[in-house]
Amino acid sequence: RGFDVMSYGNAGRQDYPKSRIIVRSAGSFGEGAARVLAESLGIASEHILIEPDPSLVDIDVTLILGLDYKQLKQ
């Protein structure tokens, strides 16, 4: 879908009921990227969290697939 995936792996836990997107970069670019990703996958906007992390260089968002992953847009 044109997204640049920097890395992937398992979350710290595997019991997230809903998929979520975490905004990591400060400013409007990260929030915009999160909205585009959410729309692309069918993730509701209430599952977008704003948690900037300046230690994550060049990372705008983190996607955590929840137990609803089979219901996301393919």
C-alpha positions as CSV (number, residue, x, y, z in Angstrom):
1,R,0.0,0.0,0.0
2,G,3.0,2.3,-0.2
3,F,3.9,2.5,3.4
4,D,7.6,2.5,4.4
5,V,8.0,-0.2,7.1
6,M,11.2,0.5,9.1
7,S,11.0,-2.6,11.3
8,Y,8.6,-5.2,12.6
9,G,8.3,-7.6,15.5
10,N,6.1,-8.7,18.3
11,A,4.5,-6.3,20.8
12,G,5.3,-6.6,24.4
13,R,2.0,-8.5,24.9
14,Q,-0.4,-10.2,22.6
15,D,-3.8,-9.5,24.1
16,Y,-4.7,-6.1,22.6
17,P,-8.4,-6.5,21.8
18,K,-8.3,-3.8,19.0
19,S,-5.5,-2.8,16.6
20,R,-4.1,0.6,17.4
21,I,-1.8,3.1,15.9
22,I,0.6,5.1,18.0
23,V,1.9,8.5,16.8
24,R,5.6,8.7,17.5
25,S,6.8,11.8,15.8
26,A,5.9,15.3,17.1
27,G,3.9,17.6,14.9
28,S,1.2,17.2,12.4
29,F,3.0,14.9,10.0
30,G,2.9,11.9,12.4
31,E,-0.8,12.5,13.1
32,G,-1.5,12.7,9.3
33,A,0.4,9.5,8.7
34,A,-1.6,7.8,11.5
35,R,-4.9,8.9,9.9
36,V,-3.9,7.7,6.5
37,L,-2.8,4.3,7.9
38,A,-6.0,4.0,10.0
39,E,-8.2,4.7,7.0
40,S,-6.2,2.3,4.8
41,L,-6.7,-0.6,7.3
42,G,-10.1,0.4,8.7
43,I,-9.0,1.2,12.2
44,A,-11.3,3.6,14.0
45,S,-9.8,7.0,14.9
46,E,-10.4,6.4,18.6
47,H,-7.7,3.7,18.3
48,I,-5.0,6.3,17.4
49,L,-2.9,7.3,20.4
50,I,-0.6,10.3,20.6
51,E,2.6,9.2,22.3
52,P,5.6,11.0,20.8
53,D,9.0,9.3,21.4
54,P,12.0,11.4,20.2
55,S,14.3,8.4,20.7
56,L,12.6,6.7,17.7
57,V,14.4,8.4,14.9
58,D,12.6,8.5,11.5
59,I,9.6,6.6,13.0
60,D,6.3,8.4,12.6
61,V,3.8,5.8,13.8
62,T,3.7,2.3,15.4
63,L,1.0,-0.1,14.3
64,I,0.0,-2.8,16.8
65,L,-2.2,-5.5,15.4
66,G,-4.8,-6.5,17.9
67,L,-7.1,-9.6,18.1
68,D,-9.3,-7.9,15.5
69,Y,-6.6,-8.2,12.8
70,K,-8.6,-10.6,10.6
71,Q,-11.3,-7.9,10.3
72,L,-9.0,-5.2,9.0
73,K,-9.2,-4.2,5.4
74,Q,-7.0,-6.5,3.3
